[in-house]
């Protein structure tokens, strides 16, 4: 069965960095676009970033361009999100998403606070 397991979240100070990972299994990872979405407390899901099959085309929500970088390693069936210059408003639960059926994992929590 499809499994997406996110990791790498935690507590970071404003201006800090985190790198999230999403380990995928149960499907042909390299055949799917993948995305990251996030959900802050009391808010709806927000699309963050997407990446094509081979990883050479990436997409970002405008407000995050330049701070976040999505990437993938198809040999390891893993999706990544490098997050730099983190702000308190980036605090949320981050999920990776298998585009198409929108399957997502359990998420990893990111807290940005001094």
C-alpha positions in Angstrom: 0.0 0.0 0.0 1.0 3.6 -0.5 3.0 5.0 2.4 4.4 8.5 2.8 6.4 9.2 5.9 7.5 12.7 6.6 10.3 13.6 9.0 12.7 16.5 9.8 10.4 18.9 11.5 11.1 20.4 14.9 11.6 23.7 16.7 13.7 26.3 15.1 14.4 30.0 15.8 13.2 32.7 13.4 15.8 32.9 10.6 16.8 29.3 11.0 16.6 26.4 8.6 15.1 22.9 8.4 15.1 20.2 5.8 12.1 18.0 5.6 12.1 14.5 4.1 9.3 12.3 2.8 10.0 8.6 2.3 7.7 7.0 -0.2 6.8 3.4 -0.7 4.1 1.3 -2.3 4.0 3.0 -5.6 6.4 3.9 -8.5 7.7 7.2 -7.0 9.5 8.4 -10.1 6.2 8.3 -12.1 4.4 10.9 -10.0 4.6 14.6 -9.5 4.9 15.3 -5.8 4.0 18.3 -3.6 4.3 19.7 -0.2 1.3 21.3 1.6 1.0 22.7 5.1 -1.6 23.4 7.6 -1.3 26.0 10.4 -3.4 25.7 13.5 -7.0 26.7 12.8 -6.3 27.2 9.1 -6.9 25.3 5.9 -4.4 23.4 3.8 -2.0 25.6 1.9 -0.1 24.3 -1.1 3.6 25.1 -0.7 5.6 23.5 -3.6 5.5 20.9 -6.3 8.0 19.0 -8.4 7.8 17.0 -11.6 8.8 13.4 -12.2 12.5 13.9 -12.8 12.9 16.8 -10.4 14.0 19.3 -13.1 10.9 21.5 -12.9 9.7 22.9 -9.6 6.8 25.1 -8.5 6.3 27.4 -5.5 3.7 29.5 -4.0 4.8 33.1 -4.6 5.3 34.0 -1.0 7.8 31.3 -0.5 10.0 31.6 -3.6 13.6 32.1 -2.7 13.3 30.6 0.8 12.1 27.1 0.2 13.6 24.5 -2.2 11.9 21.3 -3.2 13.9 18.4 -4.5 13.6 14.6 -4.9 15.9 11.6 -5.2 14.2 8.9 -7.3 16.9 6.4 -6.4 15.9 6.7 -2.7 12.2 7.3 -3.3 12.5 10.4 -1.2 11.1 13.9 -1.5 12.7 16.9 0.3 11.9 20.4 1.3 14.7 22.7 2.3 13.4 25.7 4.3 15.6 28.7 5.0 15.0 32.0 6.7 12.1 30.6 8.5 9.4 32.9 9.9 6.9 32.4 12.7 4.2 32.3 10.1 5.8 29.2 8.5 4.9 27.2 11.6 2.6 24.4 10.5 2.3 20.7 10.0 3.9 19.9 6.7 2.7 17.0 4.5 4.0 15.5 1.3 1.4 14.7 -1.3 1.3 12.1 -4.1 -0.2 14.3 -6.9 -3.1 12.7 -8.7 -4.9 11.0 -5.9 -3.7 13.5 -3.3 -2.7 10.9 -0.9 -0.7 12.4 2.0 1.3 11.2 4.9 0.8 11.9 8.6 2.9 15.1 8.4 5.8 16.6 10.4 5.4 19.6 12.7 7.4 22.7 12.2 7.5 25.3 15.0 9.3 28.6 14.5 9.8 30.5 17.8 12.5 32.2 19.8 
